[in-house]
Amino acid sequence: MNDQIRISPIRLIGAEGEQLGVVPTLQAMEMAREAGLDLVEVAPNERPPVCKILDYGKFRYQQSRKEKVKAYQQKLKEVRVRPKTGDHDIETKVNQVKRFLDDKDKVLLSVQFRGREMQHLEEGKRVLDLMLEKLVDVAKIEKAATMEGKRMTAMLAPK
């Protein structure tokens, strides 16, 4: 940036993005000062190096915004139901899962069994299959329904 650029000549890009050609570094710094902006090296490995006349503070701000957009960390959300969960409650949970998938998060659907419910695994499987059937258009099944201890789980990822 500005006085830190030692190599001369440089390929210069103007404030509006126009190509100004290969110019000496001192002349480029003078042009940047006249415009009230900074001379920033955008491609230091090229020969000659590419520099651009721009507002450095604004440039850094835009770069940090880009990094935040890229750096969205996918989360794992869990939605739990029971084998005796009613149809309307299942609809509510399905809508909740759709919101999670719209936010690009993975979802772990789990059916929790307690006590004598373990004798009716088919009821839990029916609930899980019903939810998966309603979500087939917005999600891909990453892991099919499996039994793990007293829980039956399935993993969904956004399409």
C-alpha positions as CSV (number, residue, x, y, z in Angstrom):
1,M,0.0,0.0,0.0
2,N,1.3,3.5,-0.9
3,D,4.9,3.8,0.2
4,Q,5.4,0.1,0.8
5,I,5.4,-0.6,-3.0
6,R,9.1,-0.8,-4.0
7,I,9.0,-2.4,-7.4
8,S,8.9,-0.1,-10.4
9,P,7.2,0.0,-13.0
10,I,3.7,-1.3,-12.1
11,R,0.6,-2.1,-14.1
12,L,-2.0,0.5,-12.9
13,I,-5.8,0.2,-12.7
14,G,-7.6,3.5,-12.1
15,A,-10.3,4.3,-9.5
16,E,-13.1,3.5,-11.9
17,G,-11.5,0.2,-12.9
18,E,-10.0,1.5,-16.2
19,Q,-6.6,0.2,-17.3
20,L,-4.0,2.9,-17.2
21,G,-1.1,0.7,-18.5
22,V,2.4,0.3,-17.1
23,V,3.6,3.4,-15.3
24,P,6.4,4.2,-12.8
25,T,5.5,3.7,-9.1
26,L,6.2,7.3,-8.2
27,Q,3.8,8.6,-11.0
28,A,1.1,6.1,-9.8
29,M,1.5,7.3,-6.2
30,E,1.1,10.9,-7.3
31,M,-2.0,10.0,-9.3
32,A,-3.5,8.3,-6.2
33,R,-2.7,11.4,-4.0
34,E,-4.4,13.7,-6.5
35,A,-7.5,11.5,-6.4
36,G,-7.4,11.5,-2.6
37,L,-7.2,7.7,-2.6
38,D,-4.6,4.9,-1.9
39,L,-2.4,2.9,-4.2
40,V,-2.9,-0.8,-3.3
41,E,-1.0,-3.8,-4.7
42,V,-3.7,-6.3,-5.7
43,A,-1.6,-8.9,-7.6
44,P,2.0,-8.7,-6.2
45,N,3.1,-12.0,-7.9
46,E,2.5,-10.8,-11.5
47,R,5.2,-9.2,-13.6
48,P,4.9,-6.2,-13.5
49,P,2.8,-6.2,-10.2
50,V,-0.8,-5.0,-10.6
51,C,-1.8,-2.0,-8.4
52,K,-5.1,-0.2,-8.1
53,I,-6.1,3.3,-7.0
54,L,-8.9,2.9,-4.4
55,D,-10.0,3.7,-0.9
56,Y,-8.1,1.2,1.3
57,G,-10.4,1.4,4.3
58,K,-13.4,0.6,2.0
59,F,-11.4,-2.2,0.3
60,R,-10.6,-3.9,3.7
61,Y,-14.2,-3.6,4.8
62,Q,-15.5,-5.3,1.6
63,Q,-12.9,-8.1,2.0
64,S,-14.0,-8.7,5.6
65,R,-17.7,-8.9,4.4
66,K,-16.8,-11.4,1.8
67,E,-14.9,-13.6,4.3
68,K,-17.9,-13.5,6.6
69,V,-20.3,-14.6,3.8
70,K,-17.9,-17.5,2.9
71,A,-17.3,-18.5,6.4
72,Y,-20.8,-19.7,7.2
73,Q,-20.3,-22.8,9.3
74,Q,-22.9,-25.5,8.7
75,K,-24.5,-26.5,11.9
76,L,-26.2,-29.8,13.0
77,K,-29.7,-29.3,14.3
78,E,-31.6,-32.0,16.0
79,V,-35.4,-32.5,15.9
80,R,-36.8,-35.1,18.4
81,V,-40.1,-36.8,18.4
82,R,-41.7,-39.7,20.2
83,P,-43.5,-42.7,18.7
84,K,-46.8,-41.4,19.9
85,T,-46.4,-37.9,18.5
86,G,-49.6,-36.6,16.9
87,D,-49.9,-35.8,13.1
88,H,-50.2,-32.1,13.7
89,D,-47.1,-32.0,15.9
90,I,-45.3,-33.9,13.2
91,E,-46.3,-31.2,10.7
92,T,-44.9,-28.5,13.0
93,K,-41.6,-30.4,13.3
94,V,-41.5,-30.8,9.5
95,N,-41.9,-27.1,9.1
96,Q,-39.1,-26.5,11.6
97,V,-36.8,-28.9,9.7
98,K,-37.6,-27.1,6.5
99,R,-36.5,-23.8,8.1
100,F,-33.2,-25.4,9.2
101,L,-32.6,-26.8,5.7
102,D,-33.3,-23.4,4.2
103,D,-30.5,-22.0,6.4
104,K,-28.2,-24.7,4.9
105,D,-27.9,-26.6,8.2
106,K,-27.9,-30.4,8.5
107,V,-30.7,-32.0,10.5
108,L,-30.7,-35.1,12.7
109,L,-34.2,-36.5,13.0
110,S,-34.5,-38.7,16.1
111,V,-37.4,-40.7,17.6
112,Q,-36.8,-41.3,21.3
113,F,-38.2,-44.5,22.9
114,R,-38.9,-44.9,26.6
115,G,-39.8,-47.9,28.6
116,R,-42.4,-50.1,26.9
117,E,-42.3,-48.1,23.7
118,M,-39.2,-50.2,22.8
119,Q,-41.6,-53.0,22.0
120,H,-43.3,-50.9,19.3
121,L,-40.3,-49.9,17.1
122,E,-42.5,-50.1,14.1
123,E,-44.5,-47.1,15.4
124,G,-41.4,-45.0,15.7
125,K,-40.3,-46.2,12.2
126,R,-43.7,-45.1,10.9
127,V,-43.3,-41.6,12.4
128,L,-39.8,-41.2,11.0
129,D,-40.8,-42.4,7.6
130,L,-43.7,-40.0,7.5
131,M,-41.4,-37.1,8.3
132,L,-38.8,-38.2,5.7
133,E,-41.6,-38.6,3.1
134,K,-42.7,-35.0,3.7
135,L,-39.1,-33.7,3.4
136,V,-38.0,-35.6,0.3
137,D,-38.4,-32.5,-2.0
138,V,-36.2,-30.2,0.1
139,A,-33.6,-32.6,1.6
140,K,-31.4,-35.5,0.7
141,I,-31.1,-38.3,3.1
142,E,-27.5,-38.5,4.2
143,K,-28.0,-41.4,6.6
144,A,-31.0,-43.7,6.5
145,A,-33.0,-44.5,9.6
146,T,-31.0,-46.6,12.1
147,M,-31.5,-47.7,15.6
148,E,-28.9,-46.5,18.2
149,G,-29.7,-47.6,21.7
150,K,-33.1,-46.2,22.6
151,R,-33.1,-43.8,19.6
152,M,-33.9,-44.2,16.0
153,T,-32.1,-41.5,13.9
154,A,-31.9,-40.3,10.3
155,M,-29.6,-37.5,9.0
156,L,-30.8,-35.0,6.4
157,A,-28.7,-32.5,4.4
158,P,-30.0,-29.6,2.3
159,K,-30.4,-30.2,-1.5
